[in-house]
Amino acid sequence: MDVVTFGETMVLFHPSSAVPLRFAGQFEKTIGGAESNVAIALSRLGHQAGWISRLGNDDFGLYVRNFIRGEGVDTSRVVFDQASPTAVFFKEKRTEQEPKVHYYRSGSAASRMIPEDLDEDYLAKAKYLHVTGITPALSESCRDSVFHAIALAKQHGVTVVFDPNIRLKLWSKEEAKKTLVEIASRSDIVLPGIEEGTLMTGRSQPEEVARNLLRNGSKAAVVKLGAEGAYYDNGNERGYIEGFHVSHVVDPIGAGDGFAAGFLSGLLRGWPYEEAVKLGNRVGAYAVTVSGDVEGYPYFDQLLKDNEEILR
């Protein structure tokens, strides 16, 4: 594998019209999960990606596994849990506003992931391990699994990439900050959004956030700035990279995961940080042009054909 990642993916339902859920009568079904988003986007960009998780031994679990596998992602290390269900969530459309998300994931199969679910040989053969701050918020055993995965990666020389992806519906700011700062200190590359970086470091400027993360133990940091682009600092080079113009934002969810995949794709291709960050910005911009977490991620040949400015 070029990249291995693990975490919870849920079945996502979103109503066909922009109304409160209590008035919605028809829903469309797909999937949503930060880690599988990254794996799918990487697969479309031409890389070998593996996704590890626990799913319920139910129809929703089979649907999630089959969807991700159908995108070319290796799912051979997925565990089907006999006792716990696959989680679901609903995305409530709101006109001209970011969708409101409702989770039903307490006691899910993924929340029961344990360190023993991680295949050391499988992780050892990857170039990058991608982890997020969502997984340790699910349960104590999930938190232990994240630290175990990082330790295995370090032992085998696998580069650890960490996206904080803070979900305050899952835990408090205090608990999130403590755990995420500790994970960042053990990671090689950290990819926070500016708000996440501020929560973790107490700094408000991208340069200060990145500098603080490097002092904390990371080798590089890329601070995502939404439509404004991103700021990167790898200790040797640093700078701002402008975002790509999008004429109409349909759904912003999944853009950060698209950025992570594009950035990792650039590094896998041997590109310098500046070019890798540009690719991250571009893939993230594609993600916001359609509804759904993964539906907008481009294929690499699509990137080669399209103009620099994304107009749809």
C-alpha positions as semicolon CSV with decimal commas, in nm:
position;residue;x (nm);y (nm);z (nm)
1;M;0,000;0,000;0,000
2;D;0,105;0,358;-0,064
3;V;-0,119;0,477;0,221
4;V;-0,299;0,286;0,496
5;T;-0,567;0,453;0,706
6;F;-0,825;0,338;0,958
7;G;-1,137;0,473;1,123
8;E;-1,515;0,469;1,119
9;T;-1,722;0,495;0,804
10;M;-2,098;0,527;0,837
11;V;-2,398;0,499;0,610
12;L;-2,502;0,853;0,519
13;F;-2,860;0,953;0,447
14;H;-2,945;1,296;0,314
15;P;-3,293;1,422;0,226
16;S;-3,384;1,492;-0,134
17;S;-3,496;1,845;-0,046
18;A;-3,366;2,124;0,177
19;V;-3,609;2,087;0,468
20;P;-3,571;2,000;0,839
21;L;-3,539;1,625;0,889
22;R;-3,881;1,602;1,053
23;F;-4,037;1,704;0,720
24;A;-3,815;1,494;0,495
25;G;-3,991;1,206;0,322
26;Q;-3,726;1,079;0,082
27;F;-3,358;1,016;0,142
28;E;-3,057;0,923;-0,071
29;K;-2,806;0,675;0,069
30;T;-2,427;0,687;0,042
31;I;-2,133;0,663;0,283
32;G;-1,928;0,908;0,488
33;G;-1,607;0,879;0,686
34;A;-1,294;1,093;0,687
35;E;-1,047;0,808;0,656
36;S;-1,230;0,623;0,379
37;N;-1,276;0,958;0,203
38;V;-0,898;0,995;0,191
39;A;-0,850;0,636;0,076
40;I;-1,107;0,671;-0,204
41;A;-0,963;1,003;-0,322
42;L;-0,613;0,852;-0,328
43;S;-0,736;0,553;-0,526
44;R;-0,892;0,783;-0,786
45;L;-0,561;0,970;-0,809
46;G;-0,387;0,645;-0,899
47;H;-0,247;0,520;-0,569
48;Q;-0,279;0,198;-0,370
49;A;-0,474;0,273;-0,054
50;G;-0,588;0,043;0,227
51;W;-0,865;0,111;0,479
52;I;-0,902;-0,073;0,810
53;S;-1,212;-0,066;1,031
54;R;-1,479;-0,261;1,214
55;L;-1,823;-0,283;1,060
56;G;-2,139;-0,445;1,184
57;N;-2,216;-0,785;1,034
58;D;-2,528;-0,636;0,879
59;D;-2,649;-0,509;0,544
60;F;-2,519;-0,158;0,614
61;G;-2,175;-0,301;0,694
62;L;-2,170;-0,495;0,368
63;Y;-2,284;-0,184;0,182
64;V;-2,001;0,026;0,329
65;R;-1,737;-0,241;0,259
66;N;-1,859;-0,299;-0,095
67;F;-1,878;0,074;-0,174
68;I;-1,521;0,137;-0,058
69;R;-1,386;-0,179;-0,222
70;G;-1,565;-0,081;-0,543
71;E;-1,356;0,238;-0,549
72;G;-1,037;0,032;-0,569
73;V;-0,945;0,060;-0,200
74;D;-0,811;-0,253;-0,028
75;T;-1,052;-0,361;0,246
76;S;-0,896;-0,698;0,325
77;R;-0,826;-0,601;0,687
78;V;-1,182;-0,493;0,769
79;V;-1,332;-0,686;1,065
80;F;-1,704;-0,766;1,074
81;D;-1,838;-0,741;1,428
82;Q;-2,107;-0,993;1,519
83;A;-2,247;-0,799;1,815
84;S;-2,245;-0,429;1,721
85;P;-2,410;-0,238;1,437
86;T;-2,274;-0,022;1,158
87;A;-2,329;0,346;1,241
88;V;-2,547;0,582;1,040
89;F;-2,578;0,958;1,017
90;F;-2,801;1,214;0,850
91;K;-2,697;1,530;0,672
92;E;-2,967;1,797;0,691
93;K;-2,960;2,033;0,394
94;R;-2,996;2,401;0,471
95;T;-3,015;2,657;0,191
96;E;-2,698;2,871;0,164
97;Q;-2,560;2,716;0,483
98;E;-2,328;2,429;0,567
99;P;-2,527;2,107;0,614
100;K;-2,617;2,010;0,970
101;V;-2,502;1,661;1,067
102;H;-2,683;1,420;1,302
103;Y;-2,485;1,113;1,420
104;Y;-2,620;0,776;1,536
105;R;-2,290;0,606;1,617
106;S;-2,288;0,533;1,992
107;G;-2,194;0,169;2,054
108;S;-2,113;0,112;1,688
109;A;-1,887;-0,166;1,564
110;A;-1,612;0,084;1,480
111;S;-1,612;0,219;1,835
112;R;-1,503;-0,131;1,944
113;M;-1,184;-0,131;1,737
114;I;-0,888;-0,261;1,937
115;P;-0,510;-0,257;1,877
116;E;-0,523;-0,625;1,780
117;D;-0,733;-0,532;1,475
118;L;-0,422;-0,375;1,321
119;D;-0,202;-0,606;1,112
120;E;0,161;-0,510;1,180
121;D;0,293;-0,659;0,854
122;Y;0,027;-0,475;0,658
123;L;0,114;-0,139;0,817
124;A;0,487;-0,202;0,784
125;K;0,464;-0,227;0,406
126;A;0,293;0,111;0,363
127;K;0,471;0,434;0,274
128;Y;0,234;0,648;0,481
129;L;0,000;0,587;0,775
130;H;-0,290;0,836;0,779
131;V;-0,478;0,889;1,107
132;T;-0,737;1,142;1,222
133;G;-0,856;1,292;1,547
134;I;-1,198;1,138;1,501
135;T;-1,094;0,781;1,581
136;P;-0,952;0,843;1,932
137;A;-1,274;1,026;2,023
138;L;-1,487;0,716;1,960
139;S;-1,373;0,512;2,262
140;E;-1,075;0,432;2,482
141;S;-0,995;0,123;2,275
142;C;-1,000;0,334;1,958
143;R;-0,763;0,582;2,121
144;D;-0,531;0,296;2,215
145;S;-0,549;0,169;1,856
146;V;-0,436;0,505;1,718
147;F;-0,131;0,520;1,943
148;H;-0,054;0,155;1,870
149;A;-0,071;0,218;1,495
150;I;0,162;0,516;1,525
151;A;0,409;0,313;1,732
152;L;0,409;0,035;1,471
153;A;0,458;0,287;1,191
154;K;0,752;0,447;1,369
155;Q;0,905;0,107;1,434
156;H;0,898;0,027;1,062
157;G;0,992;0,367;0,922
158;V;0,643;0,449;0,790
159;T;0,567;0,824;0,770
160;V;0,275;0,922;0,996
161;V;0,032;1,186;0,868
162;F;-0,220;1,326;1,115
163;D;-0,534;1,526;1,036
164;P;-0,689;1,651;1,364
165;N;-1,039;1,659;1,212
166;I;-1,186;1,774;1,543
167;R;-1,545;1,662;1,616
168;L;-1,662;1,838;1,932
169;K;-1,988;1,640;1,925
170;L;-1,776;1,344;2,035
171;W;-1,572;1,494;2,319
172;S;-1,488;1,817;2,505
173;K;-1,240;2,080;2,387
174;E;-1,015;2,006;2,683
175;E;-1,003;1,632;2,619
176;A;-0,963;1,684;2,244
177;K;-0,674;1,928;2,286
178;K;-0,482;1,704;2,524
179;T;-0,510;1,394;2,307
180;L;-0,459;1,562;1,971
181;V;-0,151;1,752;2,081
182;E;-0,005;1,423;2,201
183;I;-0,081;1,253;1,869
184;A;0,065;1,548;1,678
185;S;0,389;1,523;1,877
186;R;0,431;1,164;1,751
187;S;0,335;1,239;1,390
188;D;0,566;1,339;1,107
189;I;0,318;1,563;0,923
190;V;0,017;1,744;1,075
191;L;-0,269;1,884;0,863
192;P;-0,492;2,105;1,081
193;G;-0,754;2,351;0,970
194;I;-0,683;2,697;1,109
195;E;-0,951;2,664;1,379
196;E;-0,814;2,323;1,479
197;G;-0,462;2,460;1,486
198;T;-0,575;2,744;1,710
199;L;-0,744;2,503;1,951
200;M;-0,433;2,284;1,965
201;T;-0,169;2,556;1,995
202;G;-0,345;2,865;2,126
203;R;-0,210;3,057;1,825
204;S;-0,428;3,232;1,566
205;Q;-0,185;3,296;1,279
206;P;-0,098;3,010;1,038
207;E;0,276;3,074;1,070
208;E;0,258;3,056;1,449
209;V;0,038;2,744;1,443
210;A;0,283;2,562;1,214
211;R;0,587;2,677;1,412
212;N;0,430;2,558;1,737
213;L;0,350;2,215;1,590
214;L;0,709;2,177;1,468
215;R;0,839;2,267;1,813
216;N;0,599;2,007;1,954
217;G;0,777;1,732;1,760
218;S;0,630;1,721;1,408
219;K;0,857;1,748;1,106
220;A;0,608;1,941;0,894
221;A;0,273;2,116;0,923
222;V;0,024;2,229;0,660
223;V;-0,247;2,464;0,788
224;K;-0,564;2,454;0,577
225;L;-0,726;2,795;0,523
226;G;-1,040;2,700;0,331
227;A;-1,098;2,908;0,018
228;E;-0,782;3,106;0,094
229;G;-0,561;2,799;0,037
230;A;-0,302;2,675;0,284
231;Y;0,024;2,758;0,462
232;Y;0,303;2,502;0,490
233;D;0,625;2,476;0,690
234;N;0,853;2,171;0,678
235;G;1,144;2,325;0,864
236;N;1,334;2,404;0,545
237;E;1,077;2,579;0,331
238;R;0,752;2,753;0,405
239;G;0,490;2,970;0,242
240;Y;0,130;3,041;0,149
241;I;-0,036;2,865;-0,142
242;E;-0,350;3,023;-0,286
243;G;-0,670;2,825;-0,310
244;F;-0,852;2,744;-0,635
245;H;-1,156;2,947;-0,729
246;V;-1,490;2,766;-0,715
247;S;-1,783;2,951;-0,869
248;H;-2,049;2,775;-0,660
249;V;-2,000;2,571;-0,342
250;V;-2,255;2,289;-0,320
251;D;-2,131;2,092;-0,017
252;P;-1,813;2,178;0,180
253;I;-1,799;1,848;0,371
254;G;-1,516;1,628;0,247
255;A;-1,298;1,914;0,122
256;G;-1,038;1,870;0,397
257;D;-1,011;1,499;0,328
258;G;-0,972;1,575;-0,041
259;F;-0,693;1,816;0,047
260;A;-0,516;1,546;0,250
261;A;-0,540;1,300;-0,038
262;G;-0,417;1,549;-0,296
263;F;-0,127;1,655;-0,076
264;L;-0,027;1,293;-0,011
265;S;-0,057;1,220;-0,383
266;G;0,191;1,498;-0,452
267;L;0,437;1,362;-0,197
268;L;0,399;1,008;-0,336
269;R;0,484;1,145;-0,680
270;G;0,801;1,300;-0,541
271;W;0,682;1,658;-0,583
272;P;0,815;1,939;-0,360
273;Y;0,591;2,059;-0,078
274;E;0,475;2,365;-0,269
275;E;0,341;2,155;-0,557
276;A;0,194;1,892;-0,323
277;V;0,002;2,162;-0,134
278;K;-0,125;2,304;-0,466
279;L;-0,257;1,961;-0,560
280;G;-0,421;1,933;-0,217
281;N;-0,596;2,267;-0,271
282;R;-0,713;2,158;-0,613
283;V;-0,859;1,823;-0,504
284;G;-1,027;1,993;-0,208
285;A;-1,184;2,244;-0,447
286;Y;-1,328;1,966;-0,662
287;A;-1,487;1,812;-0,352
288;V;-1,711;2,112;-0,280
289;T;-1,867;2,126;-0,626
290;V;-2,108;1,835;-0,573
291;S;-2,321;1,695;-0,290
292;G;-2,177;1,409;-0,086
293;D;-1,851;1,326;0,089
294;V;-1,668;1,146;-0,196
295;E;-1,869;1,209;-0,511
296;G;-1,665;1,511;-0,618
297;Y;-1,314;1,367;-0,587
298;P;-1,142;1,372;-0,929
299;Y;-0,940;1,112;-1,115
300;F;-0,584;1,211;-1,200
301;D;-0,642;1,219;-1,575
302;Q;-0,936;1,450;-1,508
303;L;-0,699;1,691;-1,334
304;L;-0,466;1,684;-1,633
305;K;-0,747;1,772;-1,874
306;D;-0,926;2,041;-1,675
307;N;-0,827;2,406;-1,654
308;E;-0,662;2,551;-1,344
309;E;-0,984;2,731;-1,253
310;I;-1,265;2,498;-1,158
311;L;-1,594;2,601;-1,314
312;R;-1,896;2,368;-1,311
